[in-house]
Amino acid sequence: MDRKKLNRLFKRNYVLASKSERRIKLLKQIGLKFISIDSGIQELVKDNYNPIMLVKQNALNKSRKVALDFRKEIIIGADTVVVLNGKLLNKPANLNQAVSFLKQLRGNKHNVYTGINVIDTRNGNEIFDYERTAVHFRDIHDDEIKFYVKNYYPLDKAGAYGIQDDFGCLFIDRIIGDYYNVVGLPLLKLYRILFDII
């Protein structure tokens, strides 16, 4: 462990290229000094597309757009997708689609991918990496799905659910991999990237 690097990591100023409340909360959790900015980037949404390439392109687009306005900060861009049997389940367009997504997920295993792109605007160094987590849904009942969609309105969540939600967490039987990846930002992967780029 390089103690000097560790100290520098927590002295630097960061910019999260996102206004996601979940990602903001996670960055606060590990004690980074940061501001959050909406990149304004329209996320690419492509069915039958390699999910790693998709999250990479979106994370790069977000971080690079925000990096144009900074000279000393470290920019963090991220994108998360849910993939079920090769099919991309994005943020649902409406409540009916949210119900449809949850019905497809129940009783099945799906994968959550998050891409992270980090740019040090002092020197232009840039690192991309991704995390994948397998999520196993239990066989949830129609009434549970309707209750969740009505009361938690999951239109801002890939796959129409949040593992961190009061009720959505009860849909999940088990996960294999990083819990925080399913929330939207794999913290250990991010920490390792930051340690390499500092």
ChimeraX commands (.cxc) that place a marker at each C-alpha (Angstrom):
marker #1 position 0.00,0.00,0.00 radius 0.5
marker #1 position 1.33,3.41,-1.03 radius 0.5
marker #1 position 0.36,5.71,1.85 radius 0.5
marker #1 position 1.28,8.88,-0.08 radius 0.5
marker #1 position -1.00,7.85,-2.93 radius 0.5
marker #1 position -3.78,7.10,-0.48 radius 0.5
marker #1 position -3.47,10.54,1.07 radius 0.5
marker #1 position -3.45,12.21,-2.35 radius 0.5
marker #1 position -6.53,10.28,-3.36 radius 0.5
marker #1 position -8.59,11.85,-0.60 radius 0.5
marker #1 position -7.12,15.33,-1.07 radius 0.5
marker #1 position -8.08,15.61,-4.73 radius 0.5
marker #1 position -11.33,17.18,-5.91 radius 0.5
marker #1 position -13.69,15.05,-7.96 radius 0.5
marker #1 position -16.59,15.65,-10.33 radius 0.5
marker #1 position -19.29,13.02,-10.71 radius 0.5
marker #1 position -20.71,13.26,-14.23 radius 0.5
marker #1 position -24.17,12.36,-12.97 radius 0.5
marker #1 position -27.01,13.70,-10.85 radius 0.5
marker #1 position -27.99,10.19,-9.73 radius 0.5
marker #1 position -28.96,10.28,-6.07 radius 0.5
marker #1 position -27.71,6.72,-5.66 radius 0.5
marker #1 position -24.25,7.46,-7.05 radius 0.5
marker #1 position -24.01,10.68,-5.06 radius 0.5
marker #1 position -24.80,8.79,-1.88 radius 0.5
marker #1 position -22.19,6.12,-2.63 radius 0.5
marker #1 position -19.43,8.67,-3.27 radius 0.5
marker #1 position -20.29,10.42,-0.01 radius 0.5
marker #1 position -20.09,7.06,1.73 radius 0.5
marker #1 position -16.39,6.66,0.92 radius 0.5
marker #1 position -15.51,10.25,1.80 radius 0.5
marker #1 position -14.48,11.81,-1.51 radius 0.5
marker #1 position -14.68,15.58,-2.00 radius 0.5
marker #1 position -16.84,16.03,-5.07 radius 0.5
marker #1 position -19.53,17.92,-6.90 radius 0.5
marker #1 position -22.07,16.33,-9.24 radius 0.5
marker #1 position -22.94,17.65,-12.68 radius 0.5
marker #1 position -25.44,16.36,-15.19 radius 0.5
marker #1 position -23.44,15.55,-18.32 radius 0.5
marker #1 position -26.41,16.20,-20.56 radius 0.5
marker #1 position -25.43,13.16,-22.61 radius 0.5
marker #1 position -28.22,11.07,-24.13 radius 0.5
marker #1 position -27.38,7.50,-23.19 radius 0.5
marker #1 position -27.02,5.02,-26.04 radius 0.5
marker #1 position -29.67,2.29,-25.86 radius 0.5
marker #1 position -29.10,-0.65,-28.19 radius 0.5
marker #1 position -30.66,-4.11,-28.03 radius 0.5
marker #1 position -28.46,-7.07,-28.99 radius 0.5
marker #1 position -25.39,-4.93,-28.28 radius 0.5
marker #1 position -22.37,-6.02,-26.26 radius 0.5
marker #1 position -23.21,-4.69,-22.78 radius 0.5
marker #1 position -19.58,-3.99,-21.94 radius 0.5
marker #1 position -19.15,-1.85,-25.05 radius 0.5
marker #1 position -22.44,-0.10,-24.32 radius 0.5
marker #1 position -21.56,0.90,-20.74 radius 0.5
marker #1 position -18.07,1.85,-21.92 radius 0.5
marker #1 position -19.36,4.20,-24.61 radius 0.5
marker #1 position -21.87,5.82,-22.26 radius 0.5
marker #1 position -19.34,6.23,-19.44 radius 0.5
marker #1 position -16.76,7.69,-21.83 radius 0.5
marker #1 position -19.28,10.11,-23.35 radius 0.5
marker #1 position -20.40,11.38,-19.93 radius 0.5
marker #1 position -16.95,11.79,-18.42 radius 0.5
marker #1 position -15.35,13.35,-21.51 radius 0.5
marker #1 position -18.16,15.88,-21.94 radius 0.5
marker #1 position -17.87,17.06,-18.32 radius 0.5
marker #1 position -14.05,17.01,-18.40 radius 0.5
marker #1 position -14.05,19.81,-20.99 radius 0.5
marker #1 position -15.01,22.31,-18.27 radius 0.5
marker #1 position -12.31,21.37,-15.72 radius 0.5
marker #1 position -8.52,21.57,-15.44 radius 0.5
marker #1 position -7.56,20.20,-12.00 radius 0.5
marker #1 position -10.30,17.77,-11.03 radius 0.5
marker #1 position -10.80,14.05,-11.52 radius 0.5
marker #1 position -13.95,13.24,-13.50 radius 0.5
marker #1 position -15.99,10.08,-12.85 radius 0.5
marker #1 position -18.48,8.86,-15.45 radius 0.5
marker #1 position -20.56,5.71,-15.05 radius 0.5
marker #1 position -23.32,3.77,-16.75 radius 0.5
marker #1 position -25.30,0.74,-15.57 radius 0.5
marker #1 position -27.36,-1.74,-17.60 radius 0.5
marker #1 position -29.39,-4.84,-16.79 radius 0.5
marker #1 position -29.11,-7.82,-19.16 radius 0.5
marker #1 position -31.48,-10.82,-19.12 radius 0.5
marker #1 position -30.70,-13.68,-21.50 radius 0.5
marker #1 position -28.88,-11.29,-23.81 radius 0.5
marker #1 position -31.72,-8.76,-23.76 radius 0.5
marker #1 position -31.14,-5.25,-22.45 radius 0.5
marker #1 position -33.66,-4.02,-19.86 radius 0.5
marker #1 position -33.19,-0.27,-19.70 radius 0.5
marker #1 position -35.07,2.25,-17.63 radius 0.5
marker #1 position -38.75,1.53,-18.30 radius 0.5
marker #1 position -40.62,4.07,-20.40 radius 0.5
marker #1 position -43.80,3.74,-18.32 radius 0.5
marker #1 position -45.37,1.77,-15.48 radius 0.5
marker #1 position -46.70,-0.95,-17.78 radius 0.5
marker #1 position -43.22,-1.60,-19.09 radius 0.5
marker #1 position -41.89,-1.64,-15.52 radius 0.5
marker #1 position -44.38,-4.41,-14.72 radius 0.5
marker #1 position -43.33,-6.28,-17.86 radius 0.5
marker #1 position -39.63,-6.06,-16.93 radius 0.5
marker #1 position -40.21,-7.38,-13.42 radius 0.5
marker #1 position -42.29,-10.27,-14.73 radius 0.5
marker #1 position -39.41,-11.19,-17.04 radius 0.5
marker #1 position -36.88,-10.99,-14.21 radius 0.5
marker #1 position -38.79,-13.09,-11.68 radius 0.5
marker #1 position -37.42,-16.55,-11.08 radius 0.5
marker #1 position -34.44,-15.83,-13.33 radius 0.5
marker #1 position -30.82,-14.80,-13.12 radius 0.5
marker #1 position -29.72,-11.60,-14.82 radius 0.5
marker #1 position -26.47,-9.64,-15.01 radius 0.5
marker #1 position -25.85,-6.04,-14.04 radius 0.5
marker #1 position -22.96,-4.26,-15.77 radius 0.5
marker #1 position -21.53,-0.92,-14.72 radius 0.5
marker #1 position -18.86,0.84,-16.72 radius 0.5
marker #1 position -16.67,3.48,-15.04 radius 0.5
marker #1 position -14.50,5.98,-16.88 radius 0.5
marker #1 position -12.16,8.21,-14.88 radius 0.5
marker #1 position -10.25,11.19,-16.29 radius 0.5
marker #1 position -7.57,13.22,-14.48 radius 0.5
marker #1 position -7.91,16.63,-16.11 radius 0.5
marker #1 position -4.48,17.70,-14.83 radius 0.5
marker #1 position -2.68,15.41,-17.24 radius 0.5
marker #1 position -5.35,13.80,-19.43 radius 0.5
marker #1 position -4.83,10.32,-18.01 radius 0.5
marker #1 position -7.92,8.16,-18.52 radius 0.5
marker #1 position -8.90,4.71,-17.26 radius 0.5
marker #1 position -11.97,2.63,-18.09 radius 0.5
marker #1 position -13.07,-0.55,-16.35 radius 0.5
marker #1 position -16.32,-2.35,-15.66 radius 0.5
marker #1 position -17.96,-4.64,-13.12 radius 0.5
marker #1 position -20.47,-7.45,-13.61 radius 0.5
marker #1 position -22.76,-8.84,-10.91 radius 0.5
marker #1 position -25.15,-11.77,-11.25 radius 0.5
marker #1 position -28.53,-11.20,-9.59 radius 0.5
marker #1 position -30.98,-14.02,-8.87 radius 0.5
marker #1 position -34.63,-12.99,-8.53 radius 0.5
marker #1 position -37.04,-15.15,-6.57 radius 0.5
marker #1 position -40.38,-16.02,-8.14 radius 0.5
marker #1 position -42.20,-12.85,-7.11 radius 0.5
marker #1 position -46.00,-12.68,-7.24 radius 0.5
marker #1 position -47.99,-10.40,-9.54 radius 0.5
marker #1 position -49.40,-8.58,-6.51 radius 0.5
marker #1 position -45.89,-7.82,-5.24 radius 0.5
marker #1 position -44.93,-6.42,-8.64 radius 0.5
marker #1 position -48.02,-4.20,-8.80 radius 0.5
marker #1 position -47.47,-2.98,-5.23 radius 0.5
marker #1 position -43.85,-2.13,-5.93 radius 0.5
marker #1 position -44.48,-0.30,-9.19 radius 0.5
marker #1 position -47.38,1.67,-7.70 radius 0.5
marker #1 position -45.59,2.71,-4.51 radius 0.5
marker #1 position -41.94,3.02,-5.59 radius 0.5
marker #1 position -42.33,4.26,-9.18 radius 0.5
marker #1 position -39.11,2.69,-10.53 radius 0.5
marker #1 position -38.94,4.47,-13.88 radius 0.5
marker #1 position -35.44,5.83,-13.19 radius 0.5
marker #1 position -33.90,2.41,-12.62 radius 0.5
marker #1 position -32.45,0.00,-15.18 radius 0.5
marker #1 position -34.50,-3.19,-15.06 radius 0.5
marker #1 position -37.26,-1.35,-13.13 radius 0.5
marker #1 position -35.97,-2.20,-9.67 radius 0.5
marker #1 position -33.57,-0.95,-7.02 radius 0.5
marker #1 position -31.69,-3.36,-4.79 radius 0.5
marker #1 position -31.38,-0.60,-2.20 radius 0.5
marker #1 position -35.12,0.19,-2.11 radius 0.5
marker #1 position -37.21,-0.62,0.96 radius 0.5
marker #1 position -39.27,-3.19,-0.93 radius 0.5
marker #1 position -37.31,-3.94,-4.10 radius 0.5
marker #1 position -34.58,-5.65,-2.10 radius 0.5
marker #1 position -37.10,-8.38,-1.21 radius 0.5
marker #1 position -37.25,-9.51,-4.84 radius 0.5
marker #1 position -33.66,-10.73,-4.74 radius 0.5
marker #1 position -32.80,-14.22,-3.61 radius 0.5
marker #1 position -29.03,-13.76,-3.89 radius 0.5
marker #1 position -26.28,-12.01,-5.80 radius 0.5
marker #1 position -22.86,-13.11,-6.97 radius 0.5
marker #1 position -20.49,-10.17,-7.11 radius 0.5
marker #1 position -20.43,-6.56,-5.97 radius 0.5
marker #1 position -23.61,-5.31,-4.28 radius 0.5
marker #1 position -22.72,-1.67,-4.96 radius 0.5
marker #1 position -22.47,-2.45,-8.66 radius 0.5
marker #1 position -26.19,-3.28,-8.63 radius 0.5
marker #1 position -26.90,0.03,-6.88 radius 0.5
marker #1 position -25.05,1.78,-9.70 radius 0.5
marker #1 position -21.41,2.32,-8.74 radius 0.5
marker #1 position -19.00,-0.52,-7.81 radius 0.5
marker #1 position -17.00,1.20,-5.08 radius 0.5
marker #1 position -14.08,-1.20,-4.89 radius 0.5
marker #1 position -13.59,-1.10,-8.66 radius 0.5
marker #1 position -13.73,2.72,-8.54 radius 0.5
marker #1 position -11.23,2.83,-5.66 radius 0.5
marker #1 position -8.77,0.69,-7.60 radius 0.5
marker #1 position -9.12,2.89,-10.68 radius 0.5
marker #1 position -8.55,6.04,-8.63 radius 0.5
marker #1 position -5.53,4.51,-6.93 radius 0.5
marker #1 position -4.05,3.75,-10.37 radius 0.5
marker #1 position -4.77,7.17,-11.86 radius 0.5
marker #1 position -3.58,9.33,-8.94 radius 0.5
marker link #1:1,2 radius 0.2
marker link #1:2,3 radius 0.2
marker link #1:3,4 radius 0.2
marker link #1:4,5 radius 0.2
marker link #1:5,6 radius 0.2
marker link #1:6,7 radius 0.2
marker link #1:7,8 radius 0.2
marker link #1:8,9 radius 0.2
marker link #1:9,10 radius 0.2
marker link #1:10,11 radius 0.2
marker link #1:11,12 radius 0.2
marker link #1:12,13 radius 0.2
marker link #1:13,14 radius 0.2
marker link #1:14,15 radius 0.2
marker link #1:15,16 radius 0.2
marker link #1:16,17 radius 0.2
marker link #1:17,18 radius 0.2
marker link #1:18,19 radius 0.2
marker link #1:19,20 radius 0.2
marker link #1:20,21 radius 0.2
marker link #1:21,22 radius 0.2
marker link #1:22,23 radius 0.2
marker link #1:23,24 radius 0.2
marker link #1:24,25 radius 0.2
marker link #1:25,26 radius 0.2
marker link #1:26,27 radius 0.2
marker link #1:27,28 radius 0.2
marker link #1:28,29 radius 0.2
marker link #1:29,30 radius 0.2
marker link #1:30,31 radius 0.2
marker link #1:31,32 radius 0.2
marker link #1:32,33 radius 0.2
marker link #1:33,34 radius 0.2
marker link #1:34,35 radius 0.2
marker link #1:35,36 radius 0.2
marker link #1:36,37 radius 0.2
marker link #1:37,38 radius 0.2
marker link #1:38,39 radius 0.2
marker link #1:39,40 radius 0.2
marker link #1:40,41 radius 0.2
marker link #1:41,42 radius 0.2
marker link #1:42,43 radius 0.2
marker link #1:43,44 radius 0.2
marker link #1:44,45 radius 0.2
marker link #1:45,46 radius 0.2
marker link #1:46,47 radius 0.2
marker link #1:47,48 radius 0.2
marker link #1:48,49 radius 0.2
marker link #1:49,50 radius 0.2
marker link #1:50,51 radius 0.2
marker link #1:51,52 radius 0.2
marker link #1:52,53 radius 0.2
marker link #1:53,54 radius 0.2
marker link #1:54,55 radius 0.2
marker link #1:55,56 radius 0.2
marker link #1:56,57 radius 0.2
marker link #1:57,58 radius 0.2
marker link #1:58,59 radius 0.2
marker link #1:59,60 radius 0.2
marker link #1:60,61 radius 0.2
marker link #1:61,62 radius 0.2
marker link #1:62,63 radius 0.2
marker link #1:63,64 radius 0.2
marker link #1:64,65 radius 0.2
marker link #1:65,66 radius 0.2
marker link #1:66,67 radius 0.2
marker link #1:67,68 radius 0.2
marker link #1:68,69 radius 0.2
marker link #1:69,70 radius 0.2
marker link #1:70,71 radius 0.2
marker link #1:71,72 radius 0.2
marker link #1:72,73 radius 0.2
marker link #1:73,74 radius 0.2
marker link #1:74,75 radius 0.2
marker link #1:75,76 radius 0.2
marker link #1:76,77 radius 0.2
marker link #1:77,78 radius 0.2
marker link #1:78,79 radius 0.2
marker link #1:79,80 radius 0.2
marker link #1:80,81 radius 0.2
marker link #1:81,82 radius 0.2
marker link #1:82,83 radius 0.2
marker link #1:83,84 radius 0.2
marker link #1:84,85 radius 0.2
marker link #1:85,86 radius 0.2
marker link #1:86,87 radius 0.2
marker link #1:87,88 radius 0.2
marker link #1:88,89 radius 0.2
marker link #1:89,90 radius 0.2
marker link #1:90,91 radius 0.2
marker link #1:91,92 radius 0.2
marker link #1:92,93 radius 0.2
marker link #1:93,94 radius 0.2
marker link #1:94,95 radius 0.2
marker link #1:95,96 radius 0.2
marker link #1:96,97 radius 0.2
marker link #1:97,98 radius 0.2
marker link #1:98,99 radius 0.2
marker link #1:99,100 radius 0.2
marker link #1:100,101 radius 0.2
marker link #1:101,102 radius 0.2
marker link #1:102,103 radius 0.2
marker link #1:103,104 radius 0.2
marker link #1:104,105 radius 0.2
marker link #1:105,106 radius 0.2
marker link #1:106,107 radius 0.2
marker link #1:107,108 radius 0.2
marker link #1:108,109 radius 0.2
marker link #1:109,110 radius 0.2
marker link #1:110,111 radius 0.2
marker link #1:111,112 radius 0.2
marker link #1:112,113 radius 0.2
marker link #1:113,114 radius 0.2
marker link #1:114,115 radius 0.2
marker link #1:115,116 radius 0.2
marker link #1:116,117 radius 0.2
marker link #1:117,118 radius 0.2
marker link #1:118,119 radius 0.2
marker link #1:119,120 radius 0.2
marker link #1:120,121 radius 0.2
marker link #1:121,122 radius 0.2
marker link #1:122,123 radius 0.2
marker link #1:123,124 radius 0.2
marker link #1:124,125 radius 0.2
marker link #1:125,126 radius 0.2
marker link #1:126,127 radius 0.2
marker link #1:127,128 radius 0.2
marker link #1:128,129 radius 0.2
marker link #1:129,130 radius 0.2
marker link #1:130,131 radius 0.2
marker link #1:131,132 radius 0.2
marker link #1:132,133 radius 0.2
marker link #1:133,134 radius 0.2
marker link #1:134,135 radius 0.2
marker link #1:135,136 radius 0.2
marker link #1:136,137 radius 0.2
marker link #1:137,138 radius 0.2
marker link #1:138,139 radius 0.2
marker link #1:139,140 radius 0.2
marker link #1:140,141 radius 0.2
marker link #1:141,142 radius 0.2
marker link #1:142,143 radius 0.2
marker link #1:143,144 radius 0.2
marker link #1:144,145 radius 0.2
marker link #1:145,146 radius 0.2
marker link #1:146,147 radius 0.2
marker link #1:147,148 radius 0.2
marker link #1:148,149 radius 0.2
marker link #1:149,150 radius 0.2
marker link #1:150,151 radius 0.2
marker link #1:151,152 radius 0.2
marker link #1:152,153 radius 0.2
marker link #1:153,154 radius 0.2
marker link #1:154,155 radius 0.2
marker link #1:155,156 radius 0.2
marker link #1:156,157 radius 0.2
marker link #1:157,158 radius 0.2
marker link #1:158,159 radius 0.2
marker link #1:159,160 radius 0.2
marker link #1:160,161 radius 0.2
marker link #1:161,162 radius 0.2
marker link #1:162,163 radius 0.2
marker link #1:163,164 radius 0.2
marker link #1:164,165 radius 0.2
marker link #1:165,166 radius 0.2
marker link #1:166,167 radius 0.2
marker link #1:167,168 radius 0.2
marker link #1:168,169 radius 0.2
marker link #1:169,170 radius 0.2
marker link #1:170,171 radius 0.2
marker link #1:171,172 radius 0.2
marker link #1:172,173 radius 0.2
marker link #1:173,174 radius 0.2
marker link #1:174,175 radius 0.2
marker link #1:175,176 radius 0.2
marker link #1:176,177 radius 0.2
marker link #1:177,178 radius 0.2
marker link #1:178,179 radius 0.2
marker link #1:179,180 radius 0.2
marker link #1:180,181 radius 0.2
marker link #1:181,182 radius 0.2
marker link #1:182,183 radius 0.2
marker link #1:183,184 radius 0.2
marker link #1:184,185 radius 0.2
marker link #1:185,186 radius 0.2
marker link #1:186,187 radius 0.2
marker link #1:187,188 radius 0.2
marker link #1:188,189 radius 0.2
marker link #1:189,190 radius 0.2
marker link #1:190,191 radius 0.2
marker link #1:191,192 radius 0.2
marker link #1:192,193 radius 0.2
marker link #1:193,194 radius 0.2
marker link #1:194,195 radius 0.2
marker link #1:195,196 radius 0.2
marker link #1:196,197 radius 0.2
marker link #1:197,198 radius 0.2
view
